[in-house]
Amino acid sequence: MNDWMQAKSYWTKTIDVYPKHLLALLSLGETLLRENKVDEALPYLNRAVEVEPFSWRAHAISAEAYLRQGSTEEAVGQAERALELGHGQAAVVQKVLATALARRGDKDRAVSVLQAYLKERGSDLEARNNWRIFKLFRGRSSPVMA
């Protein structure tokens, strides 16, 4: 129904009653990210990772939140864990990992990660553009900020 305010209210009530409700934690965290409320989203996402440390999705969403916050090392760690746990299901997190790697200056690995992603999802225009940018800046000394 796209009533995100009402949905957030239900997720918050669910978490109040059942603090370890993984879906509510993830949904609320993801919705707050969509609203660019990264600092509000991270506590819910961190709780989701604590509740279910083997959830690739919890790690993937956390990786994006850390990347938006500027915590590059945390983003890399969370993205790598999501890929490890989710295998093919978590392939979308490769874009986050590539961006985090590029921001920390690991341009060669960023290009490699994005290239692997594009082998499976070649129609992703955003990833193709990032790949071109990463390749262009790979030889330069300043980190890429994609």
Backbone as JSON Lines, residues from 0, in Angstrom:
{"i":0,"aa":"M","n":[0.82,-1.19,0.0],"ca":[0.0,0.0,0.0],"c":[0.87,1.26,0.0]}
{"i":1,"aa":"N","n":[2.19,1.1,0.15],"ca":[3.13,2.22,0.15],"c":[2.87,3.24,1.26]}
{"i":2,"aa":"D","n":[2.3,2.8,2.35],"ca":[2.11,3.66,3.51],"c":[3.27,3.39,4.47]}
{"i":3,"aa":"W","n":[4.43,4.01,4.19],"ca":[5.64,3.73,4.93],"c":[5.56,4.21,6.38]}
{"i":4,"aa":"M","n":[4.86,5.28,6.62],"ca":[4.71,5.78,8.0],"c":[3.97,4.75,8.85]}
{"i":5,"aa":"Q","n":[2.9,4.21,8.3],"ca":[2.13,3.21,9.03],"c":[2.96,1.94,9.21]}
{"i":6,"aa":"A","n":[3.68,1.55,8.16],"ca":[4.52,0.36,8.24],"c":[5.59,0.53,9.32]}
{"i":7,"aa":"K","n":[6.23,1.71,9.35],"ca":[7.25,1.97,10.37],"c":[6.64,1.87,11.77]}
{"i":8,"aa":"S","n":[5.43,2.35,11.92],"ca":[4.74,2.27,13.21],"c":[4.55,0.81,13.62]}
{"i":9,"aa":"Y","n":[4.11,-0.02,12.68],"ca":[3.91,-1.45,12.98],"c":[5.23,-2.14,13.3]}
{"i":10,"aa":"W","n":[6.29,-1.82,12.54],"ca":[7.59,-2.45,12.8],"c":[8.12,-2.04,14.17]}
{"i":11,"aa":"T","n":[7.92,-0.77,14.52],"ca":[8.38,-0.29,15.82],"c":[7.63,-1.0,16.94]}
{"i":12,"aa":"K","n":[6.31,-1.15,16.79],"ca":[5.51,-1.86,17.8],"c":[5.93,-3.32,17.9]}
{"i":13,"aa":"T","n":[6.22,-3.92,16.75],"ca":[6.66,-5.31,16.74],"c":[7.97,-5.46,17.5]}
{"i":14,"aa":"I","n":[8.9,-4.54,17.27],"ca":[10.2,-4.58,17.95],"c":[10.03,-4.32,19.45]}
{"i":15,"aa":"D","n":[9.09,-3.47,19.81],"ca":[8.83,-3.22,21.23],"c":[8.38,-4.5,21.93]}
{"i":16,"aa":"V","n":[7.54,-5.28,21.25],"ca":[7.01,-6.51,21.82],"c":[8.03,-7.66,21.69]}
{"i":17,"aa":"Y","n":[8.67,-7.73,20.55],"ca":[9.62,-8.8,20.28],"c":[10.91,-8.18,19.74]}
{"i":18,"aa":"P","n":[11.82,-7.77,20.62],"ca":[13.02,-7.03,20.22],"c":[13.94,-7.76,19.23]}
{"i":19,"aa":"K","n":[13.77,-9.06,19.09],"ca":[14.64,-9.84,18.2],"c":[13.94,-10.23,16.9]}
{"i":20,"aa":"H","n":[12.9,-9.52,16.54],"ca":[12.16,-9.82,15.31],"c":[12.97,-9.36,14.11]}
{"i":21,"aa":"L","n":[13.63,-10.3,13.45],"ca":[14.57,-9.98,12.38],"c":[13.94,-9.18,11.25]}
{"i":22,"aa":"L","n":[12.8,-9.62,10.75],"ca":[12.17,-8.94,9.63],"c":[11.8,-7.49,9.98]}
{"i":23,"aa":"A","n":[11.3,-7.28,11.18],"ca":[10.94,-5.91,11.59],"c":[12.19,-5.04,11.71]}
{"i":24,"aa":"L","n":[13.26,-5.59,12.28],"ca":[14.51,-4.83,12.4],"c":[15.06,-4.45,11.03]}
{"i":25,"aa":"L","n":[15.09,-5.42,10.12],"ca":[15.6,-5.16,8.78],"c":[14.71,-4.18,8.02]}
{"i":26,"aa":"S","n":[13.42,-4.38,8.11],"ca":[12.49,-3.53,7.37],"c":[12.55,-2.09,7.86]}
{"i":27,"aa":"L","n":[12.61,-1.92,9.17],"ca":[12.68,-0.57,9.72],"c":[14.02,0.07,9.35]}
{"i":28,"aa":"G","n":[15.1,-0.67,9.47],"ca":[16.42,-0.15,9.1],"c":[16.49,0.23,7.64]}
{"i":29,"aa":"E","n":[15.95,-0.63,6.79],"ca":[15.98,-0.36,5.35],"c":[15.13,0.85,4.99]}
{"i":30,"aa":"T","n":[13.99,0.99,5.62],"ca":[13.12,2.14,5.36],"c":[13.79,3.44,5.81]}
{"i":31,"aa":"L","n":[14.44,3.41,6.95],"ca":[15.15,4.6,7.42],"c":[16.3,4.95,6.48]}
{"i":32,"aa":"L","n":[16.96,3.94,5.93],"ca":[18.0,4.2,4.92],"c":[17.41,4.87,3.7]}
{"i":33,"aa":"R","n":[16.25,4.38,3.27],"ca":[15.58,4.96,2.11],"c":[15.26,6.43,2.35]}
{"i":34,"aa":"E","n":[15.03,6.78,3.61],"ca":[14.75,8.17,3.98],"c":[16.03,8.95,4.29]}
{"i":35,"aa":"N","n":[17.18,8.34,4.03],"ca":[18.49,8.94,4.32],"c":[18.7,9.25,5.79]}
{"i":36,"aa":"K","n":[18.16,8.43,6.65],"ca":[18.33,8.56,8.09],"c":[19.29,7.45,8.56]}
{"i":37,"aa":"V","n":[20.51,7.55,8.09],"ca":[21.5,6.5,8.32],"c":[21.77,6.29,9.8]}
{"i":38,"aa":"D","n":[21.94,7.37,10.54],"ca":[22.25,7.25,11.97],"c":[21.11,6.6,12.75]}
{"i":39,"aa":"E","n":[19.89,6.77,12.28],"ca":[18.75,6.11,12.92],"c":[18.64,4.65,12.48]}
{"i":40,"aa":"A","n":[19.05,4.36,11.26],"ca":[18.93,3.0,10.72],"c":[19.96,2.05,11.32]}
{"i":41,"aa":"L","n":[21.18,2.53,11.53],"ca":[22.26,1.65,11.96],"c":[21.99,0.86,13.24]}
{"i":42,"aa":"P","n":[21.41,1.46,14.29],"ca":[21.15,0.65,15.49],"c":[20.22,-0.54,15.21]}
{"i":43,"aa":"Y","n":[19.23,-0.35,14.37],"ca":[18.32,-1.46,14.03],"c":[19.06,-2.52,13.22]}
{"i":44,"aa":"L","n":[19.89,-2.07,12.3],"ca":[20.64,-3.0,11.47],"c":[21.68,-3.76,12.28]}
{"i":45,"aa":"N","n":[22.33,-3.07,13.21],"ca":[23.29,-3.74,14.08],"c":[22.6,-4.79,14.95]}
{"i":46,"aa":"R","n":[21.41,-4.45,15.43],"ca":[20.63,-5.43,16.21],"c":[20.25,-6.62,15.35]}
{"i":47,"aa":"A","n":[19.92,-6.37,14.09],"ca":[19.56,-7.47,13.18],"c":[20.74,-8.41,12.99]}
{"i":48,"aa":"V","n":[21.93,-7.85,12.84],"ca":[23.13,-8.69,12.69],"c":[23.38,-9.48,13.97]}
{"i":49,"aa":"E","n":[23.15,-8.86,15.13],"ca":[23.31,-9.58,16.41],"c":[22.29,-10.7,16.56]}
{"i":50,"aa":"V","n":[21.05,-10.41,16.17],"ca":[19.98,-11.4,16.29],"c":[20.22,-12.59,15.37]}
{"i":51,"aa":"E","n":[20.65,-12.31,14.16],"ca":[20.87,-13.37,13.17],"c":[22.19,-13.13,12.44]}
{"i":52,"aa":"P","n":[23.3,-13.55,13.05],"ca":[24.61,-13.28,12.45],"c":[24.84,-13.99,11.12]}
{"i":53,"aa":"F","n":[23.99,-14.94,10.78],"ca":[24.14,-15.66,9.51],"c":[23.18,-15.18,8.43]}
{"i":54,"aa":"S","n":[22.58,-14.02,8.66],"ca":[21.68,-13.42,7.67],"c":[22.5,-12.57,6.7]}
{"i":55,"aa":"W","n":[22.62,-13.04,5.47],"ca":[23.39,-12.27,4.48],"c":[22.73,-10.92,4.25]}
{"i":56,"aa":"R","n":[21.41,-10.91,4.29],"ca":[20.68,-9.67,4.03],"c":[20.96,-8.62,5.11]}
{"i":57,"aa":"A","n":[21.04,-9.05,6.37],"ca":[21.34,-8.1,7.45],"c":[22.71,-7.47,7.23]}
{"i":58,"aa":"H","n":[23.67,-8.3,6.84],"ca":[25.02,-7.78,6.58],"c":[25.03,-6.86,5.35]}
{"i":59,"aa":"A","n":[24.27,-7.23,4.33],"ca":[24.24,-6.44,3.09],"c":[23.65,-5.05,3.34]}
{"i":60,"aa":"I","n":[22.55,-4.98,4.06],"ca":[21.93,-3.69,4.34],"c":[22.83,-2.86,5.26]}
{"i":61,"aa":"S","n":[23.46,-3.53,6.21],"ca":[24.41,-2.83,7.1],"c":[25.57,-2.27,6.3]}
{"i":62,"aa":"A","n":[26.05,-3.02,5.33],"ca":[27.17,-2.54,4.49],"c":[26.79,-1.25,3.79]}
{"i":63,"aa":"E","n":[25.59,-1.21,3.25],"ca":[25.16,0.02,2.58],"c":[25.05,1.18,3.56]}
{"i":64,"aa":"A","n":[24.53,0.91,4.75],"ca":[24.4,1.97,5.76],"c":[25.78,2.5,6.16]}
{"i":65,"aa":"Y","n":[26.72,1.6,6.4],"ca":[28.07,2.05,6.76],"c":[28.72,2.83,5.63]}
{"i":66,"aa":"L","n":[28.48,2.4,4.41],"ca":[29.04,3.12,3.27],"c":[28.48,4.54,3.21]}
{"i":67,"aa":"R","n":[27.18,4.68,3.39],"ca":[26.56,6.01,3.37],"c":[27.06,6.88,4.52]}
{"i":68,"aa":"Q","n":[27.38,6.25,5.64],"ca":[27.87,6.98,6.8],"c":[29.33,7.4,6.62]}
{"i":69,"aa":"G","n":[30.0,6.75,5.69],"ca":[31.41,7.05,5.47],"c":[32.35,6.13,6.21]}
{"i":70,"aa":"S","n":[31.83,5.08,6.82],"ca":[32.64,4.1,7.54],"c":[33.06,3.0,6.56]}
{"i":71,"aa":"T","n":[34.08,3.31,5.79],"ca":[34.5,2.45,4.68],"c":[34.9,1.05,5.14]}
{"i":72,"aa":"E","n":[35.71,0.97,6.18],"ca":[36.18,-0.35,6.64],"c":[35.02,-1.22,7.11]}
{"i":73,"aa":"E","n":[34.09,-0.62,7.84],"ca":[32.91,-1.37,8.28],"c":[32.09,-1.83,7.08]}
{"i":74,"aa":"A","n":[31.94,-0.96,6.09],"ca":[31.19,-1.31,4.88],"c":[31.84,-2.49,4.16]}
{"i":75,"aa":"V","n":[33.15,-2.47,4.02],"ca":[33.86,-3.57,3.37],"c":[33.63,-4.86,4.15]}
{"i":76,"aa":"G","n":[33.81,-4.81,5.47],"ca":[33.63,-6.0,6.29],"c":[32.23,-6.59,6.21]}
{"i":77,"aa":"Q","n":[31.23,-5.72,6.29],"ca":[29.84,-6.19,6.22],"c":[29.52,-6.75,4.83]}
{"i":78,"aa":"A","n":[30.0,-6.09,3.79],"ca":[29.73,-6.55,2.43],"c":[30.4,-7.9,2.18]}
{"i":79,"aa":"E","n":[31.64,-8.04,2.62],"ca":[32.33,-9.32,2.44],"c":[31.62,-10.44,3.19]}
{"i":80,"aa":"R","n":[31.14,-10.16,4.38],"ca":[30.4,-11.17,5.15],"c":[29.09,-11.52,4.46]}
{"i":81,"aa":"A","n":[28.4,-10.54,3.91],"ca":[27.16,-10.81,3.18],"c":[27.42,-11.72,1.98]}
{"i":82,"aa":"L","n":[28.48,-11.44,1.25],"ca":[28.82,-12.28,0.1],"c":[29.2,-13.69,0.52]}
{"i":83,"aa":"E","n":[29.91,-13.8,1.61],"ca":[30.32,-15.11,2.12],"c":[29.09,-15.94,2.51]}
{"i":84,"aa":"L","n":[28.13,-15.3,3.15],"ca":[26.94,-16.01,3.62],"c":[25.91,-16.25,2.52]}
{"i":85,"aa":"G","n":[25.76,-15.29,1.63],"ca":[24.66,-15.34,0.68],"c":[24.98,-15.91,-0.67]}
{"i":86,"aa":"H","n":[26.26,-16.05,-0.97],"ca":[26.7,-16.55,-2.27],"c":[25.99,-15.78,-3.39]}
{"i":87,"aa":"G","n":[25.34,-16.47,-4.29],"ca":[24.68,-15.84,-5.44],"c":[23.56,-14.9,-5.06]}
{"i":88,"aa":"Q","n":[22.86,-15.19,-3.97],"ca":[21.76,-14.33,-3.54],"c":[22.23,-12.93,-3.18]}
{"i":89,"aa":"A","n":[23.45,-12.83,-2.69],"ca":[23.96,-11.55,-2.18],"c":[24.77,-10.79,-3.22]}
{"i":90,"aa":"A","n":[24.67,-11.19,-4.47],"ca":[25.51,-10.58,-5.52],"c":[25.32,-9.07,-5.6]}
{"i":91,"aa":"V","n":[24.15,-8.58,-5.29],"ca":[23.89,-7.14,-5.38],"c":[24.8,-6.33,-4.45]}
{"i":92,"aa":"V","n":[25.28,-6.95,-3.38],"ca":[26.15,-6.24,-2.44],"c":[27.54,-6.01,-3.04]}
{"i":93,"aa":"Q","n":[27.84,-6.64,-4.15],"ca":[29.12,-6.41,-4.81],"c":[29.28,-4.95,-5.22]}
{"i":94,"aa":"K","n":[28.19,-4.3,-5.58],"ca":[28.26,-2.87,-5.93],"c":[28.69,-2.05,-4.71]}
{"i":95,"aa":"V","n":[28.14,-2.36,-3.56],"ca":[28.51,-1.65,-2.33],"c":[29.97,-1.94,-1.99]}
{"i":96,"aa":"L","n":[30.36,-3.22,-2.1],"ca":[31.74,-3.59,-1.81],"c":[32.7,-2.86,-2.74]}
{"i":97,"aa":"A","n":[32.39,-2.83,-4.02],"ca":[33.27,-2.17,-4.99],"c":[33.41,-0.68,-4.67]}
{"i":98,"aa":"T","n":[32.34,-0.03,-4.33],"ca":[32.39,1.39,-4.0],"c":[33.23,1.63,-2.73]}
{"i":99,"aa":"A","n":[33.01,0.78,-1.72],"ca":[33.78,0.91,-0.48],"c":[35.27,0.68,-0.73]}
{"i":100,"aa":"L","n":[35.58,-0.32,-1.54],"ca":[36.98,-0.6,-1.87],"c":[37.61,0.58,-2.61]}
{"i":101,"aa":"A","n":[36.87,1.14,-3.55],"ca":[37.39,2.29,-4.31],"c":[37.62,3.48,-3.38]}
{"i":102,"aa":"R","n":[36.72,3.69,-2.44],"ca":[36.87,4.83,-1.51],"c":[38.07,4.67,-0.6]}
{"i":103,"aa":"R","n":[38.42,3.44,-0.28],"ca":[39.59,3.26,0.57],"c":[40.88,3.16,-0.24]}
{"i":104,"aa":"G","n":[40.75,3.26,-1.57],"ca":[41.93,3.3,-2.42],"c":[42.31,1.98,-3.06]}
{"i":105,"aa":"D","n":[41.54,0.93,-2.84],"ca":[41.82,-0.39,-3.41],"c":[41.12,-0.5,-4.76]}
{"i":106,"aa":"K","n":[41.59,0.3,-5.72],"ca":[40.9,0.45,-7.0],"c":[40.94,-0.83,-7.84]}
{"i":107,"aa":"D","n":[42.07,-1.54,-7.82],"ca":[42.17,-2.77,-8.62],"c":[41.14,-3.79,-8.16]}
{"i":108,"aa":"R","n":[41.03,-3.96,-6.85],"ca":[40.04,-4.91,-6.34],"c":[38.61,-4.42,-6.6]}
{"i":109,"aa":"A","n":[38.4,-3.12,-6.53],"ca":[37.07,-2.56,-6.82],"c":[36.67,-2.89,-8.26]}
{"i":110,"aa":"V","n":[37.58,-2.71,-9.19],"ca":[37.31,-3.03,-10.6],"c":[37.0,-4.51,-10.74]}
{"i":111,"aa":"S","n":[37.79,-5.35,-10.07],"ca":[37.61,-6.79,-10.16],"c":[36.24,-7.23,-9.61]}
{"i":112,"aa":"V","n":[35.86,-6.68,-8.46],"ca":[34.57,-7.02,-7.85],"c":[33.42,-6.59,-8.75]}
{"i":113,"aa":"L","n":[33.51,-5.38,-9.27],"ca":[32.44,-4.88,-10.13],"c":[32.38,-5.65,-11.44]}
{"i":114,"aa":"Q","n":[33.54,-6.04,-11.95],"ca":[33.57,-6.83,-13.18],"c":[32.89,-8.18,-12.97]}
{"i":115,"aa":"A","n":[33.14,-8.82,-11.83],"ca":[32.49,-10.09,-11.51],"c":[30.97,-9.91,-11.42]}
{"i":116,"aa":"Y","n":[30.54,-8.81,-10.82],"ca":[29.11,-8.52,-10.72],"c":[28.49,-8.35,-12.1]}
{"i":117,"aa":"L","n":[29.2,-7.64,-12.98],"ca":[28.67,-7.36,-14.32],"c":[28.6,-8.61,-15.19]}
{"i":118,"aa":"K","n":[29.39,-9.62,-14.89],"ca":[29.3,-10.88,-15.64],"c":[27.91,-11.49,-15.47]}
{"i":119,"aa":"E","n":[27.35,-11.35,-14.27],"ca":[26.02,-11.9,-13.98],"c":[24.89,-10.92,-14.28]}
{"i":120,"aa":"R","n":[25.17,-9.64,-14.12],"ca":[24.12,-8.62,-14.25],"c":[24.61,-7.49,-15.15]}
{"i":121,"aa":"G","n":[24.89,-7.84,-16.38],"ca":[25.44,-6.89,-17.34],"c":[24.52,-5.75,-17.71]}
{"i":122,"aa":"S","n":[23.24,-5.87,-17.4],"ca":[22.29,-4.83,-17.77],"c":[22.19,-3.72,-16.72]}
{"i":123,"aa":"D","n":[22.9,-3.84,-15.61],"ca":[22.86,-2.84,-14.55],"c":[23.68,-1.62,-14.99]}
{"i":124,"aa":"L","n":[23.0,-0.59,-15.44],"ca":[23.66,0.6,-15.98],"c":[24.49,1.34,-14.94]}
{"i":125,"aa":"E","n":[23.99,1.44,-13.73],"ca":[24.74,2.12,-12.67],"c":[26.08,1.4,-12.43]}
{"i":126,"aa":"A","n":[26.04,0.08,-12.37],"ca":[27.26,-0.69,-12.15],"c":[28.22,-0.54,-13.33]}
{"i":127,"aa":"R","n":[27.67,-0.53,-14.54],"ca":[28.53,-0.34,-15.73],"c":[29.23,1.01,-15.68]}
{"i":128,"aa":"N","n":[28.5,2.05,-15.32],"ca":[29.1,3.39,-15.22],"c":[30.17,3.43,-14.13]}
{"i":129,"aa":"N","n":[29.88,2.82,-12.97],"ca":[30.87,2.77,-11.9],"c":[32.11,2.02,-12.34]}
{"i":130,"aa":"W","n":[31.93,0.93,-13.06],"ca":[33.05,0.14,-13.54],"c":[33.95,0.98,-14.45]}
{"i":131,"aa":"R","n":[33.32,1.73,-15.34],"ca":[34.1,2.61,-16.22],"c":[34.87,3.66,-15.43]}
{"i":132,"aa":"I","n":[34.2,4.25,-14.44],"ca":[34.85,5.27,-13.61],"c":[36.0,4.65,-12.83]}
{"i":133,"aa":"F","n":[35.77,3.49,-12.22],"ca":[36.82,2.83,-11.44],"c":[38.02,2.52,-12.33]}
{"i":134,"aa":"K","n":[37.75,2.03,-13.54],"ca":[38.85,1.72,-14.44],"c":[39.61,2.98,-14.84]}
{"i":135,"aa":"L","n":[38.88,4.06,-15.08],"ca":[39.49,5.31,-15.47],"c":[40.43,5.83,-14.38]}
{"i":136,"aa":"F","n":[39.99,5.74,-13.12],"ca":[40.75,6.29,-12.01],"c":[41.71,5.29,-11.37]}
{"i":137,"aa":"R","n":[41.72,4.06,-11.86],"ca":[42.54,3.02,-11.24],"c":[44.0,3.44,-11.14]}
{"i":138,"aa":"G","n":[44.52,4.08,-12.14],"ca":[45.93,4.45,-12.14],"c":[46.24,5.75,-11.42]}
{"i":139,"aa":"R","n":[45.24,6.48,-10.99],"ca":[45.46,7.77,-10.32],"c":[45.65,7.57,-8.83]}
{"i":140,"aa":"S","n":[46.21,8.55,-8.19],"ca":[46.51,8.41,-6.76],"c":[45.36,8.78,-5.84]}
{"i":141,"aa":"S","n":[44.41,9.56,-6.33],"ca":[43.29,9.95,-5.45],"c":[42.21,8.88,-5.48]}
{"i":142,"aa":"P","n":[41.58,8.59,-4.31],"ca":[40.55,7.57,-4.27],"c":[39.31,8.0,-5.04]}
{"i":143,"aa":"V","n":[38.61,7.04,-5.58],"ca":[37.38,7.3,-6.33],"c":[36.24,7.43,-5.35]}
{"i":144,"aa":"M","n":[35.44,8.44,-5.53],"ca":[34.26,8.64,-4.7],"c":[33.03,8.46,-5.57]}
{"i":145,"aa":"A","n":[32.55,7.24,-5.68],"ca":[31.39,6.95,-6.53],"c":[30.11,7.03,-5.75]}
